[in-house]
């Protein structure tokens, strides 16, 4: 029997990859037979060291990976800003005033100045490379990069250590560039996905990428990403040529996730049309649960969004204020509670444990595969 290629590369028992910013989700998924991937961009290198030490101690030897962001393209307006203090100083105070105005409409008290992020935190090339160095000090079985071509240093170190390098893409031409750079796994992510995403549907993107890679002679496995919330969808994408699924939003509705109870409640109530692809959180197009925050930043009367990483320096403290107010009982503030989530949110019907999600994916996958064979008249 031919072994699934991404399972052979990573040691995963079942090719369900779970991207999460929460170490508890990563450990739970890997121990349940999937493959947890820790999103590292929310941490400083020192914090990531602590998170990975914890995973090493709690994953019971199961394989896991790390996802970093090393953006390939940096806006010229921020290229010369070397630290978070200089970046904060480059932001017009009018942006903080606009934030206070938006939040004030929902009963949240103003804050006079912009909070400065700790140094070595934020989505920049140098921060991403520092996080990569930390990741390689641990027994990871995968390292992934998004927002452009995986850096040469990551590919070289991955090959030296025998750690597969994955890269996220949103178009077939991006997949070819990654293949030519030397990555081991392509994660083809459709526009349905939460977080940073392109404009092509997952259903179109997967066969397009698989076909183009084969046409160009690149024998690289593909993981499908974007809107995948069930084992049936996973089976459909594998029927289209993928070797497994890369998922994110489904784990946000687990009790282990970093999300608040207020956000999980909103996920259960949300429809697939309740997300928006907006620059108002990171400075690059990212899909999130739609709230009045996004409408305010899209208003022509507003100040417009800032480039990455400056927009995140404005938005993240604001969302922290929103969450604190919502948790303290400000029901009006709950209207602004948001997070990165994909269109698959419309398929979330309840909060489930990470282990249960893995089990449900397995059962749904087998049922779908059997049903497909029966429908085709294959015994």
C-alpha positions as CSV (number, residue, x, y, z in Angstrom):
1,X,0.0,0.0,0.0
2,X,1.4,3.4,-1.0
3,X,1.8,5.7,2.1
4,X,0.4,9.2,2.0
5,X,3.4,11.4,1.1
6,X,2.9,14.2,3.6
7,X,2.5,11.6,6.3
8,X,5.8,10.0,5.2
9,X,7.5,13.3,5.2
10,X,6.2,14.5,8.6
11,X,5.3,11.4,10.6
12,X,1.7,12.3,10.8
13,X,-0.7,9.4,11.3
14,X,-3.6,11.1,9.6
15,X,-3.0,14.0,7.1
16,X,-5.0,16.6,9.0
17,X,-2.8,19.6,9.7
18,X,-4.1,22.0,12.4
19,X,-2.7,25.5,12.4
20,X,-3.2,27.2,15.7
21,X,-1.7,30.0,17.8
22,X,-2.4,27.9,20.9
23,X,0.0,25.3,22.2
24,X,-2.8,23.3,23.8
25,X,-4.5,22.8,20.4
26,X,-1.2,21.8,18.8
27,X,-0.4,19.1,21.4
28,X,-4.0,17.8,21.5
29,X,-4.2,17.4,17.7
30,X,-0.9,15.7,17.4
31,X,-1.6,13.3,20.2
32,X,-5.0,12.5,18.6
33,X,-3.2,11.4,15.3
34,X,-3.4,14.7,13.4
35,X,-0.5,17.2,13.0
36,X,-0.5,20.3,15.1
37,X,1.3,23.4,13.7
38,X,2.0,26.3,16.1
39,X,1.6,29.8,14.6
40,X,4.6,31.7,15.9
41,X,3.9,35.3,14.8
42,X,2.3,36.3,18.1
43,X,5.4,35.6,20.1
44,X,8.8,37.1,20.7
45,X,11.7,34.6,20.2
46,X,11.9,34.2,24.0
47,X,8.1,33.5,24.3
48,X,8.3,31.0,21.4
49,X,11.1,29.2,23.2
50,X,8.8,28.8,26.2
51,X,5.8,27.6,24.0
52,X,7.9,25.0,22.2
53,X,9.4,23.8,25.5
54,X,5.9,23.2,26.8
55,X,4.8,21.4,23.6
56,X,7.9,19.2,23.8
57,X,6.9,18.2,27.3
58,X,3.2,17.6,26.6
59,X,3.0,16.2,23.0
60,X,4.1,12.7,24.1
61,X,6.6,12.4,21.3
62,X,4.0,13.0,18.6
63,X,5.1,15.1,15.6
64,X,4.3,18.8,15.3
65,X,5.4,21.8,13.3
66,X,5.8,25.6,13.5
67,X,4.5,28.3,11.1
68,X,6.4,31.6,10.8
69,X,5.8,34.6,8.6
70,X,8.8,36.0,6.8
71,X,7.2,38.5,4.4
72,X,8.9,38.7,1.0
73,X,7.6,42.1,0.1
74,X,8.1,45.0,2.6
75,X,6.4,48.4,2.0
76,X,9.0,51.0,1.3
77,X,7.4,53.3,3.9
78,X,8.5,51.0,6.7
79,X,11.7,49.4,5.3
80,X,14.0,51.7,7.1
81,X,12.2,51.4,10.5
82,X,14.4,49.0,12.5
83,X,12.4,48.6,15.8
84,X,9.0,48.9,17.2
85,X,9.6,52.2,18.9
86,X,10.6,53.9,15.6
87,X,7.6,52.2,13.9
88,X,5.2,53.5,16.6
89,X,6.7,57.0,16.2
90,X,6.0,56.9,12.5
91,X,2.3,56.4,13.0
92,X,0.3,59.6,12.9
93,X,-1.5,60.2,16.2
94,X,-4.7,60.6,14.2
95,X,-4.9,56.8,13.9
96,X,-5.1,56.4,17.6
97,X,-7.8,59.1,17.7
98,X,-9.7,57.2,15.1
99,X,-9.5,54.0,17.1
100,X,-10.7,55.8,20.2
101,X,-13.6,57.2,18.2
102,X,-14.7,53.8,16.8
103,X,-14.4,52.0,20.2
104,X,-16.0,54.9,22.0
105,X,-19.2,54.3,20.0
106,X,-19.4,50.9,21.8
107,X,-18.8,52.1,25.3
108,X,-15.0,51.6,25.4
109,X,-13.0,54.3,27.2
110,X,-10.3,56.0,25.1
111,X,-6.6,55.5,25.6
112,X,-4.4,58.5,25.0
113,X,-1.5,57.0,23.2
114,X,-0.5,54.1,21.1
115,X,0.9,51.2,23.0
116,X,4.4,50.1,21.8
117,X,4.7,46.3,21.1
118,X,7.6,44.5,22.8
119,X,10.7,44.5,20.7
120,X,11.2,41.6,18.3
121,X,7.4,41.1,18.1
122,X,5.5,41.8,14.9
123,X,5.4,40.6,11.3
124,X,8.8,41.6,9.8
125,X,11.4,39.6,7.9
126,X,13.9,39.9,10.8
127,X,11.4,38.8,13.4
128,X,10.3,35.9,11.3
129,X,13.9,34.7,10.8
130,X,14.6,35.0,14.6
131,X,11.5,32.8,15.3
132,X,12.7,30.3,12.6
133,X,16.0,30.0,14.5
134,X,14.2,29.2,17.7
135,X,11.9,26.6,15.9
136,X,14.9,24.7,14.6
137,X,16.3,24.2,18.1
138,X,13.3,21.9,18.8
139,X,12.3,18.5,17.4
140,X,9.9,19.9,14.9
141,X,8.8,17.8,11.9
142,X,7.7,20.7,9.7
143,X,8.3,24.4,9.3
144,X,6.0,26.5,7.2
145,X,6.2,30.1,5.8
146,X,3.6,32.4,4.3
147,X,3.6,35.9,2.7
148,X,6.0,35.1,-0.1
149,X,8.8,32.7,-1.1
150,X,10.3,30.7,1.8
151,X,13.6,32.3,2.6
152,X,16.8,30.5,1.4
153,X,18.0,30.2,4.9
154,X,14.9,28.2,5.9
155,X,15.1,25.8,3.0
156,X,18.8,25.2,3.5
157,X,18.4,24.6,7.3
158,X,15.4,22.4,6.7
159,X,17.4,20.2,4.3
160,X,20.3,20.1,6.7
161,X,18.2,19.0,9.6
162,X,15.8,16.8,7.6
163,X,12.8,19.0,8.4
164,X,10.3,19.5,5.5
165,X,9.6,23.1,4.5
166,X,6.1,24.0,3.6
167,X,4.9,27.2,1.9
168,X,1.5,28.7,1.6
169,X,0.3,29.9,-1.8
170,X,-2.8,31.4,-3.2
171,X,-2.2,31.0,-7.0
172,X,-0.6,28.5,-9.3
173,X,2.2,30.8,-10.3
174,X,3.1,31.2,-6.6
175,X,3.3,27.4,-6.3
176,X,5.7,27.2,-9.2
177,X,8.0,29.8,-7.6
178,X,8.0,28.0,-4.3
179,X,8.7,24.7,-6.0
180,X,11.6,26.3,-7.9
181,X,12.9,27.7,-4.6
182,X,13.1,24.1,-3.2
183,X,10.2,23.7,-0.7
184,X,9.0,20.2,0.1
185,X,5.2,20.8,0.6
186,X,2.9,23.3,-1.0
187,X,-0.1,24.5,1.0
188,X,-2.6,25.8,-1.6
189,X,-4.9,28.1,0.3
190,X,-8.2,29.4,-1.2
191,X,-9.9,32.7,-0.5
192,X,-12.3,31.0,1.9
193,X,-9.5,30.7,4.4
194,X,-9.2,32.8,7.6
195,X,-6.2,35.1,7.9
196,X,-4.1,36.2,4.9
197,X,-5.5,34.8,1.7
198,X,-5.8,35.4,-2.0
199,X,-8.8,35.6,-4.3
200,X,-9.1,32.1,-5.9
201,X,-11.6,29.5,-4.5
202,X,-10.2,26.4,-2.9
203,X,-12.2,24.2,-5.2
204,X,-10.5,25.8,-8.2
205,X,-7.1,26.3,-6.7
206,X,-6.3,22.7,-5.6
207,X,-6.6,21.0,-9.0
208,X,-5.0,24.0,-10.7
209,X,-1.9,23.9,-8.5
210,X,-1.7,20.1,-8.6
211,X,-1.9,20.1,-12.4
212,X,0.6,22.9,-13.0
213,X,3.2,21.4,-10.6
214,X,3.0,18.1,-12.5
215,X,3.1,19.9,-15.9
216,X,6.3,21.6,-14.8
217,X,7.9,18.4,-13.5
218,X,7.7,19.2,-9.8
219,X,6.9,16.1,-7.8
220,X,5.7,18.0,-4.7
221,X,2.8,17.0,-2.5
222,X,0.0,19.6,-2.0
223,X,-2.1,20.2,1.1
224,X,-5.5,21.8,0.6
225,X,-6.5,24.8,2.7
226,X,-9.4,27.3,2.9
227,X,-12.9,26.6,4.2
228,X,-12.2,23.0,5.1
229,X,-14.2,22.2,8.3
230,X,-15.2,18.6,7.8
231,X,-13.7,15.2,6.8
232,X,-16.0,15.1,3.8
233,X,-14.5,18.3,2.5
234,X,-11.1,16.9,3.2
235,X,-11.9,13.8,1.2
236,X,-13.2,15.9,-1.7
237,X,-9.9,17.9,-1.8
238,X,-7.9,14.7,-1.8
239,X,-10.0,13.4,-4.6
240,X,-8.9,16.5,-6.5
241,X,-5.3,15.7,-6.0
242,X,-4.3,17.0,-2.5
243,X,-2.5,14.8,-0.1
244,X,-4.3,16.2,3.0
245,X,-5.8,19.2,4.6
246,X,-4.3,22.3,6.3
247,X,-7.0,23.7,8.6
248,X,-7.2,26.7,10.9
249,X,-10.7,28.1,11.6
250,X,-12.2,24.8,12.8
251,X,-9.8,24.8,15.8
252,X,-10.9,28.3,16.9
253,X,-14.2,26.8,18.1
254,X,-12.5,24.4,20.6
255,X,-12.1,25.1,24.3
256,X,-8.3,24.7,24.1
257,X,-8.1,27.6,21.6
258,X,-6.8,31.1,22.3
259,X,-10.2,32.6,21.4
260,X,-12.5,34.1,24.0
261,X,-15.9,32.6,24.9
262,X,-17.5,35.7,23.3
263,X,-15.8,34.9,20.0
264,X,-16.7,31.2,20.1
265,X,-20.3,32.1,20.7
266,X,-20.2,34.4,17.7
267,X,-18.7,31.6,15.6
268,X,-21.5,29.3,16.4
269,X,-24.0,31.9,15.5
270,X,-22.2,33.1,12.3
271,X,-23.1,32.5,8.7
272,X,-20.5,31.9,6.0
273,X,-21.4,35.4,4.7
274,X,-20.4,37.0,8.0
275,X,-16.6,37.2,7.2
276,X,-14.8,39.9,5.3
277,X,-11.4,40.2,3.6
278,X,-9.9,43.3,5.0
279,X,-6.6,45.1,5.5
280,X,-7.8,46.7,8.8
281,X,-6.1,44.3,11.1
282,X,-2.6,43.5,9.6
283,X,-2.2,45.9,6.6
284,X,-2.6,43.0,4.2
285,X,-5.8,41.4,3.0
286,X,-6.9,38.9,5.7
287,X,-10.3,37.3,6.3
288,X,-11.9,37.9,9.6
289,X,-15.3,37.9,11.3
290,X,-17.0,41.0,10.0
291,X,-17.9,43.7,12.6
292,X,-18.4,47.5,12.6
293,X,-14.6,47.9,13.0
294,X,-14.2,46.8,9.4
295,X,-16.9,49.1,8.1
296,X,-15.3,52.0,9.9
297,X,-11.9,51.5,8.3
298,X,-13.5,51.1,4.9
299,X,-15.4,54.4,5.2
300,X,-13.9,57.0,2.8
301,X,-14.1,59.5,5.6
302,X,-11.7,57.4,7.7
303,X,-7.8,57.6,7.6
304,X,-7.3,54.5,5.5
305,X,-5.2,51.5,6.6
306,X,-1.4,51.4,7.3
307,X,1.1,49.0,5.8
308,X,2.3,45.9,7.6
309,X,3.4,45.8,10.4
310,X,2.2,49.3,11.4
311,X,-1.5,48.4,11.0
312,X,-1.1,45.5,13.5
313,X,0.5,47.9,16.0
314,X,-2.7,50.0,15.8
315,X,-5.3,47.2,15.7
316,X,-4.0,44.5,18.1
317,X,-4.1,46.8,21.2
318,X,-7.6,47.9,20.1
319,X,-8.8,44.3,19.9
320,X,-7.3,43.5,23.3
321,X,-9.4,46.4,24.7
322,X,-12.5,45.1,23.0
323,X,-12.0,41.6,24.5
324,X,-11.4,43.0,28.0
325,X,-14.6,45.1,27.8
326,X,-16.6,42.2,26.4
327,X,-15.4,39.9,29.2
328,X,-16.2,42.5,31.8
329,X,-19.9,42.5,30.7
330,X,-20.0,45.3,28.2
331,X,-22.5,43.7,25.8
332,X,-22.1,46.6,23.3
333,X,-18.4,45.9,23.0
334,X,-19.2,42.3,22.0
335,X,-20.4,43.7,18.7
336,X,-16.8,44.5,17.9
337,X,-15.3,41.1,19.0
338,X,-13.6,39.7,16.0
339,X,-10.7,37.4,14.9
340,X,-9.2,35.8,11.8
341,X,-11.7,33.2,10.6
342,X,-12.7,31.8,7.2
343,X,-16.0,31.3,5.4
344,X,-16.2,27.8,6.9
345,X,-17.4,29.5,10.1
346,X,-20.9,28.9,8.7
347,X,-20.4,25.1,9.3
348,X,-19.6,25.6,13.0
349,X,-22.5,24.3,15.0
350,X,-21.0,23.8,18.5
351,X,-17.8,24.0,20.5
352,X,-15.9,20.7,20.5
353,X,-12.7,19.5,22.0
354,X,-9.7,19.4,19.6
355,X,-9.5,15.6,20.1
356,X,-13.2,15.3,19.1
357,X,-12.6,17.4,16.0
358,X,-9.8,15.0,14.9
359,X,-12.1,12.0,15.5
360,X,-15.0,13.6,13.6
361,X,-12.7,14.4,10.7
362,X,-11.6,10.7,10.5
363,X,-15.1,9.3,10.6
364,X,-16.4,11.9,8.1
365,X,-13.5,11.2,5.8
366,X,-14.1,7.5,5.8
367,X,-17.8,7.9,5.3
368,X,-17.2,10.3,2.3
369,X,-14.6,8.1,0.7
370,X,-16.9,5.0,1.0
371,X,-19.8,7.0,-0.3
372,X,-17.8,8.3,-3.3
373,X,-16.7,4.7,-4.2
374,X,-20.3,3.5,-3.9
375,X,-21.6,6.3,-6.0
376,X,-19.1,5.4,-8.7
377,X,-20.1,1.7,-8.5
378,X,-16.7,0.7,-7.1
379,X,-16.8,-2.2,-4.6
